[in-house]
Amino acid sequence: MTGEMTESMIEEGGEFHEWAENIKEDVKKIEEESNGKLKFKEMRPWDKYQGPYASVEIKGKNDKIWDVSPRGQWGQKVLYLEGRDWVGAPFELAGAIRGEEVAQRVVENQKKQLEEEF
């Protein structure tokens, strides 16, 4: 069996719908808290192991946001903004997108910590 994920798997009633909806909710929070500098476009399937991702636009450029939360640890939302190579909670990513230097350092450092763990 391959890890392929289809569009129907993230739609309502699909095996990974809840995962996709959780990411979408978090990205919508980032959209709001970043004062529109990030815009949610759509959820896209990827694979069963890495999950779906949110297709977004950040300051006019296309990007992706992935869920990299530790599995089985509820309440610890950790997202990965691929184009910027940033890792953080939704509020940390929103601050970094707004240009807050402290938030940018936090999301850059969390990416380094994540790499060290694996």
N, CA, C and O atoms as CSV, one atom per row, in Angstrom:
chain,resi,resn,atom,element,x,y,z
A,1,MET,N,N,0.836,-1.188,0.000
A,1,MET,CA,C,0.000,0.000,0.000
A,1,MET,C,C,0.879,1.248,0.000
A,1,MET,O,O,1.835,1.353,0.768
A,2,THR,N,N,0.544,2.162,-0.852
A,2,THR,CA,C,1.306,3.406,-0.915
A,2,THR,C,C,0.714,4.423,0.057
A,2,THR,O,O,-0.356,4.209,0.627
A,3,GLY,N,N,1.415,5.506,0.231
A,3,GLY,CA,C,0.950,6.558,1.123
A,3,GLY,C,C,0.156,7.630,0.413
A,3,GLY,O,O,-0.057,8.709,0.966
A,4,GLU,N,N,-0.284,7.356,-0.795
A,4,GLU,CA,C,-0.982,8.358,-1.586
A,4,GLU,C,C,-2.238,8.868,-0.883
A,4,GLU,O,O,-2.987,8.087,-0.297
A,5,MET,N,N,-2.460,10.163,-0.944
A,5,MET,CA,C,-3.662,10.780,-0.396
A,5,MET,C,C,-4.399,11.442,-1.555
A,5,MET,O,O,-3.797,12.139,-2.372
A,6,THR,N,N,-5.703,11.216,-1.614
A,6,THR,CA,C,-6.498,11.801,-2.685
A,6,THR,C,C,-7.335,12.964,-2.152
A,6,THR,O,O,-7.499,13.132,-0.943
A,7,GLU,N,N,-7.850,13.745,-3.065
A,7,GLU,CA,C,-8.707,14.882,-2.730
A,7,GLU,C,C,-9.907,14.430,-1.901
A,7,GLU,O,O,-10.289,15.101,-0.943
A,8,SER,N,N,-10.504,13.287,-2.270
A,8,SER,CA,C,-11.694,12.810,-1.552
A,8,SER,C,C,-11.380,12.458,-0.098
A,8,SER,O,O,-12.277,12.469,0.745
A,9,MET,N,N,-10.129,12.148,0.205
A,9,MET,CA,C,-9.744,11.797,1.571
A,9,MET,C,C,-9.735,12.999,2.513
A,9,MET,O,O,-9.799,12.831,3.730
A,10,ILE,N,N,-9.654,14.221,1.953
A,10,ILE,CA,C,-9.663,15.407,2.817
A,10,ILE,C,C,-11.006,16.138,2.769
A,10,ILE,O,O,-11.217,17.115,3.488
A,11,GLU,N,N,-11.903,15.658,1.921
A,11,GLU,CA,C,-13.243,16.233,1.860
A,11,GLU,C,C,-14.086,15.686,3.002
A,11,GLU,O,O,-13.714,14.700,3.639
A,12,GLU,N,N,-15.221,16.326,3.261
A,12,GLU,CA,C,-16.108,15.882,4.342
A,12,GLU,C,C,-16.432,14.398,4.183
A,12,GLU,O,O,-16.815,13.940,3.106
A,13,GLY,N,N,-16.268,13.658,5.285
A,13,GLY,CA,C,-16.500,12.223,5.269
A,13,GLY,C,C,-15.260,11.418,4.926
A,13,GLY,O,O,-15.256,10.194,5.060
A,14,GLY,N,N,-14.207,12.096,4.484
A,14,GLY,CA,C,-12.970,11.418,4.113
A,14,GLY,C,C,-12.120,11.074,5.333
A,14,GLY,O,O,-12.277,11.652,6.408
A,15,GLU,N,N,-11.233,10.136,5.139
A,15,GLU,CA,C,-10.377,9.618,6.206
A,15,GLU,C,C,-9.536,10.711,6.887
A,15,GLU,O,O,-9.269,10.632,8.086
A,16,PHE,N,N,-9.123,11.723,6.125
A,16,PHE,CA,C,-8.243,12.756,6.664
A,16,PHE,C,C,-8.892,14.139,6.703
A,16,PHE,O,O,-8.208,15.160,6.771
A,17,HIS,N,N,-10.221,14.149,6.659
A,17,HIS,CA,C,-10.955,15.424,6.673
A,17,HIS,C,C,-10.659,16.239,7.941
A,17,HIS,O,O,-10.418,17.444,7.859
A,18,GLU,N,N,-10.676,15.598,9.091
A,18,GLU,CA,C,-10.459,16.323,10.349
A,18,GLU,C,C,-9.057,16.939,10.389
A,18,GLU,O,O,-8.890,18.073,10.838
A,19,TRP,N,N,-8.075,16.211,9.931
A,19,TRP,CA,C,-6.697,16.720,9.887
A,19,TRP,C,C,-6.634,17.969,9.004
A,19,TRP,O,O,-6.059,18.987,9.390
A,20,ALA,N,N,-7.228,17.877,7.828
A,20,ALA,CA,C,-7.235,19.015,6.905
A,20,ALA,C,C,-7.973,20.209,7.501
A,20,ALA,O,O,-7.519,21.346,7.371
A,21,GLU,N,N,-9.105,19.959,8.151
A,21,GLU,CA,C,-9.888,21.049,8.750
A,21,GLU,C,C,-9.133,21.722,9.892
A,21,GLU,O,O,-9.220,22.938,10.059
A,22,ASN,N,N,-8.395,20.944,10.676
A,22,ASN,CA,C,-7.599,21.526,11.760
A,22,ASN,C,C,-6.518,22.449,11.213
A,22,ASN,O,O,-6.291,23.532,11.751
A,23,ILE,N,N,-5.862,22.027,10.156
A,23,ILE,CA,C,-4.846,22.882,9.531
A,23,ILE,C,C,-5.504,24.146,8.985
A,23,ILE,O,O,-5.001,25.251,9.184
A,24,LYS,N,N,-6.619,23.977,8.302
A,24,LYS,CA,C,-7.332,25.116,7.721
A,24,LYS,C,C,-7.717,26.132,8.793
A,24,LYS,O,O,-7.547,27.335,8.597
A,25,GLU,N,N,-8.238,25.652,9.930
A,25,GLU,CA,C,-8.594,26.547,11.041
A,25,GLU,C,C,-7.389,27.351,11.515
A,25,GLU,O,O,-7.474,28.563,11.712
A,26,ASP,N,N,-6.270,26.660,11.695
A,26,ASP,CA,C,-5.056,27.340,12.157
A,26,ASP,C,C,-4.567,28.367,11.143
A,26,ASP,O,O,-4.133,29.457,11.515
A,27,VAL,N,N,-4.639,28.021,9.876
A,27,VAL,CA,C,-4.188,28.941,8.832
A,27,VAL,C,C,-5.112,30.154,8.757
A,27,VAL,O,O,-4.653,31.270,8.516
A,28,LYS,N,N,-6.403,29.942,8.963
A,28,LYS,CA,C,-7.349,31.068,8.988
A,28,LYS,C,C,-7.029,32.014,10.159
A,28,LYS,O,O,-7.180,33.230,10.036
A,29,LYS,N,N,-6.584,31.443,11.301
A,29,LYS,CA,C,-6.160,32.273,12.436
A,29,LYS,C,C,-4.946,33.103,12.050
A,29,LYS,O,O,-4.871,34.294,12.354
A,30,ILE,N,N,-4.002,32.467,11.381
A,30,ILE,CA,C,-2.793,33.179,10.941
A,30,ILE,C,C,-3.177,34.290,9.973
A,30,ILE,O,O,-2.650,35.400,10.050
A,31,GLU,N,N,-4.097,33.986,9.060
A,31,GLU,CA,C,-4.558,34.979,8.087
A,31,GLU,C,C,-5.100,36.217,8.809
A,31,GLU,O,O,-4.764,37.353,8.471
A,32,GLU,N,N,-5.936,35.968,9.801
A,32,GLU,CA,C,-6.533,37.069,10.557
A,32,GLU,C,C,-5.476,37.839,11.361
A,32,GLU,O,O,-5.440,39.070,11.337
A,33,GLU,N,N,-4.621,37.100,12.067
A,33,GLU,CA,C,-3.636,37.732,12.947
A,33,GLU,C,C,-2.459,38.357,12.197
A,33,GLU,O,O,-1.710,39.150,12.769
A,34,SER,N,N,-2.292,38.005,10.922
A,34,SER,CA,C,-1.207,38.608,10.142
A,34,SER,C,C,-1.693,39.835,9.377
A,34,SER,O,O,-0.986,40.386,8.534
A,35,ASN,N,N,-2.911,40.246,9.693
A,35,ASN,CA,C,-3.505,41.422,9.046
A,35,ASN,C,C,-3.580,41.273,7.527
A,35,ASN,O,O,-3.393,42.235,6.781
A,36,GLY,N,N,-3.859,40.041,7.089
A,36,GLY,CA,C,-4.050,39.792,5.664
A,36,GLY,C,C,-2.780,39.616,4.858
A,36,GLY,O,O,-2.845,39.478,3.636
A,37,LYS,N,N,-1.612,39.618,5.515
A,37,LYS,CA,C,-0.366,39.410,4.762
A,37,LYS,C,C,-0.255,37.976,4.265
A,37,LYS,O,O,0.448,37.699,3.293
A,38,LEU,N,N,-0.960,37.062,4.942
A,38,LEU,CA,C,-1.067,35.680,4.494
A,38,LEU,C,C,-2.515,35.456,4.115
A,38,LEU,O,O,-3.428,35.866,4.832
A,39,LYS,N,N,-2.721,34.801,2.976
A,39,LYS,CA,C,-4.080,34.498,2.531
A,39,LYS,C,C,-4.196,32.997,2.276
A,39,LYS,O,O,-3.403,32.411,1.539
A,40,PHE,N,N,-5.202,32.392,2.902
A,40,PHE,CA,C,-5.499,30.976,2.679
A,40,PHE,C,C,-6.101,30.816,1.291
A,40,PHE,O,O,-6.985,31.580,0.903
A,41,LYS,N,N,-5.623,29.820,0.538
A,41,LYS,CA,C,-6.179,29.539,-0.789
A,41,LYS,C,C,-7.016,28.265,-0.766
A,41,LYS,O,O,-8.204,28.304,-1.086
A,42,GLU,N,N,-6.413,27.135,-0.393
A,42,GLU,CA,C,-7.142,25.871,-0.376
A,42,GLU,C,C,-6.320,24.811,0.350
A,42,GLU,O,O,-5.115,24.957,0.552
A,43,MET,N,N,-7.012,23.739,0.735
A,43,MET,CA,C,-6.341,22.571,1.296
A,43,MET,C,C,-6.036,21.612,0.156
A,43,MET,O,O,-6.838,21.439,-0.762
A,44,ARG,N,N,-4.864,20.992,0.229
A,44,ARG,CA,C,-4.433,20.058,-0.808
A,44,ARG,C,C,-3.977,18.747,-0.166
A,44,ARG,O,O,-3.349,18.771,0.892
A,45,PRO,N,N,-4.279,17.614,-0.782
A,45,PRO,CA,C,-3.787,16.340,-0.263
A,45,PRO,C,C,-2.313,16.157,-0.619
A,45,PRO,O,O,-1.843,16.689,-1.624
A,46,TRP,N,N,-1.596,15.415,0.196
A,46,TRP,CA,C,-0.207,15.074,-0.143
A,46,TRP,C,C,-0.014,13.573,0.040
A,46,TRP,O,O,-0.088,12.816,-0.928
A,47,ASP,N,N,0.232,13.139,1.273
A,47,ASP,CA,C,0.286,11.701,1.521
A,47,ASP,C,C,-0.166,11.396,2.943
A,47,ASP,O,O,-0.311,12.299,3.767
A,48,LYS,N,N,-0.384,10.120,3.219
A,48,LYS,CA,C,-0.951,9.698,4.493
A,48,LYS,C,C,0.002,9.898,5.663
A,48,LYS,O,O,-0.428,9.884,6.817
A,49,TYR,N,N,1.256,10.080,5.390
A,49,TYR,CA,C,2.259,10.190,6.446
A,49,TYR,C,C,2.565,11.650,6.791
A,49,TYR,O,O,2.666,12.005,7.965
A,50,GLN,N,N,2.710,12.488,5.771
A,50,GLN,CA,C,2.987,13.904,6.004
A,50,GLN,C,C,1.710,14.725,6.076
A,50,GLN,O,O,1.708,15.848,6.579
A,51,GLY,N,N,0.642,14.161,5.575
A,51,GLY,CA,C,-0.652,14.813,5.663
A,51,GLY,C,C,-0.955,15.759,4.531
A,51,GLY,O,O,-0.190,15.880,3.574
A,52,PRO,N,N,-2.090,16.433,4.654
A,52,PRO,CA,C,-2.451,17.469,3.689
A,52,PRO,C,C,-1.717,18.763,4.033
A,52,PRO,O,O,-1.121,18.880,5.104
A,53,TYR,N,N,-1.763,19.712,3.141
A,53,TYR,CA,C,-1.156,21.013,3.416
A,53,TYR,C,C,-2.096,22.120,2.960
A,53,TYR,O,O,-2.980,21.914,2.128
A,54,ALA,N,N,-1.879,23.296,3.527
A,54,ALA,CA,C,-2.654,24.471,3.125
A,54,ALA,C,C,-1.860,25.227,2.072
A,54,ALA,O,O,-0.697,25.570,2.284
A,55,SER,N,N,-2.484,25.478,0.959
A,55,SER,CA,C,-1.907,26.331,-0.069
A,55,SER,C,C,-2.248,27.766,0.331
A,55,SER,O,O,-3.413,28.104,0.539
A,56,VAL,N,N,-1.218,28.601,0.435
A,56,VAL,CA,C,-1.412,29.979,0.888
A,56,VAL,C,C,-0.654,30.946,-0.020
A,56,VAL,O,O,0.177,30.554,-0.839
A,57,GLU,N,N,-0.974,32.203,0.161
A,57,GLU,CA,C,-0.237,33.276,-0.506
A,57,GLU,C,C,0.276,34.196,0.580
A,57,GLU,O,O,-0.484,34.628,1.447
A,58,ILE,N,N,1.558,34.494,0.538
A,58,ILE,CA,C,2.160,35.356,1.546
A,58,ILE,C,C,2.822,36.518,0.829
A,58,ILE,O,O,3.776,36.343,0.072
A,59,LYS,N,N,2.306,37.681,1.077
A,59,LYS,CA,C,2.838,38.893,0.449
A,59,LYS,C,C,2.991,38.707,-1.060
A,59,LYS,O,O,3.996,39.106,-1.649
A,60,GLY,N,N,1.971,38.089,-1.679
A,60,GLY,CA,C,1.952,37.930,-3.128
A,60,GLY,C,C,2.653,36.699,-3.669
A,60,GLY,O,O,2.667,36.494,-4.882
A,61,LYS,N,N,3.241,35.866,-2.805
A,61,LYS,CA,C,3.948,34.663,-3.275
A,61,LYS,C,C,3.263,33.408,-2.747
A,61,LYS,O,O,2.814,33.369,-1.601
A,62,ASN,N,N,3.188,32.384,-3.593
A,62,ASN,CA,C,2.576,31.113,-3.189
A,62,ASN,C,C,3.483,30.382,-2.210
A,62,ASN,O,O,4.708,30.438,-2.317
A,63,ASP,N,N,2.864,29.695,-1.255
A,63,ASP,CA,C,3.610,28.953,-0.244
A,63,ASP,C,C,2.725,27.818,0.264
A,63,ASP,O,O,1.576,27.671,-0.154
A,64,LYS,N,N,3.290,27.013,1.182
A,64,LYS,CA,C,2.560,25.885,1.770
A,64,LYS,C,C,2.757,25.889,3.277
A,64,LYS,O,O,3.818,26.254,3.783
A,65,ILE,N,N,1.714,25.477,3.979
A,65,ILE,CA,C,1.801,25.296,5.433
A,65,ILE,C,C,1.419,23.859,5.753
A,65,ILE,O,O,0.362,23.373,5.351
A,66,TRP,N,N,2.307,23.188,6.490
A,66,TRP,CA,C,2.154,21.790,6.880
A,66,TRP,C,C,1.977,21.701,8.390
A,66,TRP,O,O,2.437,22.572,9.128
A,67,ASP,N,N,1.314,20.656,8.842
A,67,ASP,CA,C,1.206,20.348,10.266
A,67,ASP,C,C,2.380,19.450,10.639
A,67,ASP,O,O,2.515,18.351,10.100
A,68,VAL,N,N,3.229,19.909,11.558
A,68,VAL,CA,C,4.355,19.098,12.036
A,68,VAL,C,C,4.243,18.889,13.546
A,68,VAL,O,O,5.244,18.669,14.229
A,69,SER,N,N,3.010,18.962,14.059
A,69,SER,CA,C,2.755,18.767,15.488
A,69,SER,C,C,3.191,17.371,15.909
A,69,SER,O,O,3.053,16.415,15.147
A,70,PRO,N,N,3.720,17.258,17.132
A,70,PRO,CA,C,4.055,15.921,17.634
A,70,PRO,C,C,2.788,15.075,17.716
A,70,PRO,O,O,1.808,15.492,18.334
A,71,ARG,N,N,2.793,13.923,17.119
A,71,ARG,CA,C,1.616,13.056,17.115
A,71,ARG,C,C,1.269,12.613,18.527
A,71,ARG,O,O,2.146,12.261,19.316
A,72,GLY,N,N,-0.010,12.636,18.829
A,72,GLY,CA,C,-0.476,12.186,20.124
A,72,GLY,C,C,-0.326,13.215,21.237
A,72,GLY,O,O,-0.627,12.917,22.393
A,73,GLN,N,N,0.129,14.408,20.913
A,73,GLN,CA,C,0.282,15.452,21.932
A,73,GLN,C,C,-0.711,16.573,21.626
A,73,GLN,O,O,-0.371,17.562,20.978
A,74,TRP,N,N,-1.927,16.400,22.097
A,74,TRP,CA,C,-2.991,17.362,21.833
A,74,TRP,C,C,-2.654,18.723,22.424
A,74,TRP,O,O,-2.049,18.828,23.490
A,75,GLY,N,N,-3.054,19.738,21.719
A,75,GLY,CA,C,-2.874,21.094,22.210
A,75,GLY,C,C,-1.547,21.718,21.847
A,75,GLY,O,O,-1.322,22.894,22.131
A,76,GLN,N,N,-0.663,20.961,21.227
A,76,GLN,CA,C,0.626,21.511,20.811
A,76,GLN,C,C,0.634,21.671,19.297
A,76,GLN,O,O,1.184,20.837,18.578
A,77,LYS,N,N,0.024,22.738,18.825
A,77,LYS,CA,C,-0.041,22.977,17.393
A,77,LYS,C,C,1.295,23.514,16.907
A,77,LYS,O,O,1.773,24.545,17.381
A,78,VAL,N,N,1.889,22.810,15.963
A,78,VAL,CA,C,3.149,23.240,15.377
A,78,VAL,C,C,2.991,23.146,13.864
A,78,VAL,O,O,2.690,22.085,13.318
A,79,LEU,N,N,3.200,24.276,13.202
A,79,LEU,CA,C,3.050,24.341,11.756
A,79,LEU,C,C,4.384,24.699,11.110
A,79,LEU,O,O,5.250,25.309,11.737
A,80,TYR,N,N,4.532,24.313,9.862
A,80,TYR,CA,C,5.745,24.583,9.098
A,80,TYR,C,C,5.383,25.407,7.876
A,80,TYR,O,O,4.600,24.966,7.035
A,81,LEU,N,N,5.952,26.608,7.775
A,81,LEU,CA,C,5.779,27.478,6.617
A,81,LEU,C,C,6.959,27.219,5.692
A,81,LEU,O,O,8.069,27.701,5.920
A,82,GLU,N,N,6.696,26.453,4.652
A,82,GLU,CA,C,7.748,25.891,3.810
A,82,GLU,C,C,8.670,26.925,3.170
A,82,GLU,O,O,9.891,26.810,3.283
A,83,GLY,N,N,8.119,27.916,2.514
A,83,GLY,CA,C,8.934,28.884,1.779
A,83,GLY,C,C,9.857,29.715,2.649
A,83,GLY,O,O,10.922,30.141,2.202
A,84,ARG,N,N,9.460,29.945,3.874
A,84,ARG,CA,C,10.275,30.717,4.817
A,84,ARG,C,C,11.133,29.816,5.692
A,84,ARG,O,O,12.064,30.282,6.348
A,85,ASP,N,N,10.817,28.526,5.700
A,85,ASP,CA,C,11.494,27.540,6.535
A,85,ASP,C,C,11.326,27.876,8.014
A,85,ASP,O,O,12.273,27.804,8.797
A,86,TRP,N,N,10.080,28.252,8.380
A,86,TRP,CA,C,9.741,28.630,9.753
A,86,TRP,C,C,8.855,27.568,10.381
A,86,TRP,O,O,8.010,26.976,9.710
A,87,VAL,N,N,9.053,27.329,11.680
A,87,VAL,CA,C,8.252,26.384,12.439
A,87,VAL,C,C,7.728,27.085,13.679
A,87,VAL,O,O,8.482,27.754,14.385
A,88,GLY,N,N,6.421,26.932,13.950
A,88,GLY,CA,C,5.881,27.533,15.163
A,88,GLY,C,C,4.389,27.353,15.302
A,88,GLY,O,O,3.710,26.812,14.429
A,89,ALA,N,N,3.906,27.827,16.433
A,89,ALA,CA,C,2.469,27.861,16.684
A,89,ALA,C,C,1.853,28.922,15.771
A,89,ALA,O,O,2.561,29.807,15.291
A,90,PRO,N,N,0.551,28.843,15.530
A,90,PRO,CA,C,-0.079,29.832,14.653
A,90,PRO,C,C,0.206,31.286,15.055
A,90,PRO,O,O,0.483,32.116,14.190
A,91,PHE,N,N,0.142,31.603,16.356
A,91,PHE,CA,C,0.362,32.998,16.767
A,91,PHE,C,C,1.819,33.416,16.540
A,91,PHE,O,O,2.088,34.585,16.262
A,92,GLU,N,N,2.752,32.478,16.655
A,92,GLU,CA,C,4.166,32.806,16.405
A,92,GLU,C,C,4.403,33.068,14.918
A,92,GLU,O,O,5.104,34.010,14.548
A,93,LEU,N,N,3.816,32.230,14.078
A,93,LEU,CA,C,3.962,32.445,12.636
A,93,LEU,C,C,3.315,33.758,12.207
A,93,LEU,O,O,3.870,34.478,11.377
A,94,ALA,N,N,2.152,34.075,12.762
A,94,ALA,CA,C,1.480,35.333,12.423
A,94,ALA,C,C,2.363,36.522,12.797
A,94,ALA,O,O,2.487,37.469,12.021
A,95,GLY,N,N,2.976,36.478,13.979
A,95,GLY,CA,C,3.863,37.558,14.396
A,95,GLY,C,C,5.057,37.691,13.479
A,95,GLY,O,O,5.457,38.802,13.129
A,96,ALA,N,N,5.630,36.566,13.087
A,96,ALA,CA,C,6.782,36.591,12.181
A,96,ALA,C,C,6.386,37.166,10.819
A,96,ALA,O,O,7.138,37.942,10.229
A,97,ILE,N,N,5.222,36.792,10.329
A,97,ILE,CA,C,4.742,37.310,9.047
A,97,ILE,C,C,4.490,38.810,9.127
A,97,ILE,O,O,4.724,39.535,8.160
A,98,ARG,N,N,4.014,39.275,10.279
A,98,ARG,CA,C,3.805,40.721,10.468
A,98,ARG,C,C,5.126,41.476,10.521
A,98,ARG,O,O,5.146,42.702,10.419
A,99,GLY,N,N,6.237,40.745,10.681
A,99,GLY,CA,C,7.549,41.388,10.693
A,99,GLY,C,C,8.133,41.592,12.071
A,99,GLY,O,O,9.123,42.308,12.221
A,100,GLU,N,N,7.541,40.976,13.084
A,100,GLU,CA,C,8.064,41.122,14.445
A,100,GLU,C,C,9.359,40.319,14.576
A,100,GLU,O,O,9.369,39.100,14.400
A,101,GLU,N,N,10.448,41.021,14.889
A,101,GLU,CA,C,11.765,40.389,14.935
A,101,GLU,C,C,11.852,39.261,15.950
A,101,GLU,O,O,12.447,38.221,15.665
A,102,VAL,N,N,11.275,39.446,17.122
A,102,VAL,CA,C,11.333,38.401,18.154
A,102,VAL,C,C,10.629,37.143,17.646
A,102,VAL,O,O,11.156,36.042,17.798
A,103,ALA,N,N,9.461,37.288,17.052
A,103,ALA,CA,C,8.719,36.141,16.526
A,103,ALA,C,C,9.500,35.460,15.403
A,103,ALA,O,O,9.489,34.234,15.294
A,104,GLN,N,N,10.171,36.243,14.575
A,104,GLN,CA,C,10.969,35.657,13.498
A,104,GLN,C,C,12.115,34.818,14.057
A,104,GLN,O,O,12.399,33.736,13.541
A,105,ARG,N,N,12.768,35.300,15.093
A,105,ARG,CA,C,13.847,34.522,15.723
A,105,ARG,C,C,13.302,33.233,16.331
A,105,ARG,O,O,13.926,32.177,16.231
A,106,VAL,N,N,12.135,33.328,16.961
A,106,VAL,CA,C,11.521,32.147,17.587
A,106,VAL,C,C,11.242,31.070,16.530
A,106,VAL,O,O,11.623,29.915,16.720
A,107,VAL,N,N,10.592,31.427,15.433
A,107,VAL,CA,C,10.228,30.422,14.429
A,107,VAL,C,C,11.452,29.883,13.690
A,107,VAL,O,O,11.445,28.738,13.237
A,108,GLU,N,N,12.484,30.684,13.567
A,108,GLU,CA,C,13.734,30.205,12.962
A,108,GLU,C,C,14.434,29.223,13.907
A,108,GLU,O,O,14.939,28.191,13.467
A,109,ASN,N,N,14.463,29.546,15.210
A,109,ASN,CA,C,15.108,28.669,16.193
A,109,ASN,C,C,14.342,27.353,16.357
A,109,ASN,O,O,14.950,26.296,16.528
A,110,GLN,N,N,13.017,27.421,16.305
A,110,GLN,CA,C,12.224,26.199,16.450
A,110,GLN,C,C,12.461,25.257,15.278
A,110,GLN,O,O,12.399,24.039,15.446
A,111,LYS,N,N,12.730,25.798,14.097
A,111,LYS,CA,C,13.058,24.956,12.938
A,111,LYS,C,C,14.367,24.215,13.219
A,111,LYS,O,O,14.473,23.019,12.946
A,112,LYS,N,N,15.354,24.914,13.757
A,112,LYS,CA,C,16.643,24.288,14.081
A,112,LYS,C,C,16.453,23.191,15.123
A,112,LYS,O,O,17.049,22.120,15.008
A,113,GLN,N,N,15.630,23.445,16.138
A,113,GLN,CA,C,15.383,22.449,17.189
A,113,GLN,C,C,14.701,21.212,16.609
A,113,GLN,O,O,15.036,20.085,16.973
A,114,LEU,N,N,13.765,21.421,15.726
A,114,LEU,CA,C,13.062,20.304,15.089
A,114,LEU,C,C,14.040,19.442,14.293
A,114,LEU,O,O,13.965,18.214,14.332
A,115,GLU,N,N,14.951,20.083,13.578
A,115,GLU,CA,C,15.949,19.346,12.793
A,115,GLU,C,C,16.867,18.530,13.711
A,115,GLU,O,O,17.253,17.412,13.369
A,116,GLU,N,N,17.212,19.083,14.863
A,116,GLU,CA,C,18.099,18.380,15.798
A,116,GLU,C,C,17.438,17.140,16.381
A,116,GLU,O,O,18.119,16.164,16.696
A,117,GLU,N,N,16.111,17.171,16.528
A,117,GLU,CA,C,15.383,16.042,17.075
A,117,GLU,C,C,15.352,14.863,16.095
A,117,GLU,O,O,15.225,13.712,16.512
A,118,PHE,N,N,15.466,15.148,14.804
A,118,PHE,CA,C,15.390,14.083,13.801
A,118,PHE,C,C,16.655,13.969,13.085
A,118,PHE,O,O,16.788,13.126,12.198
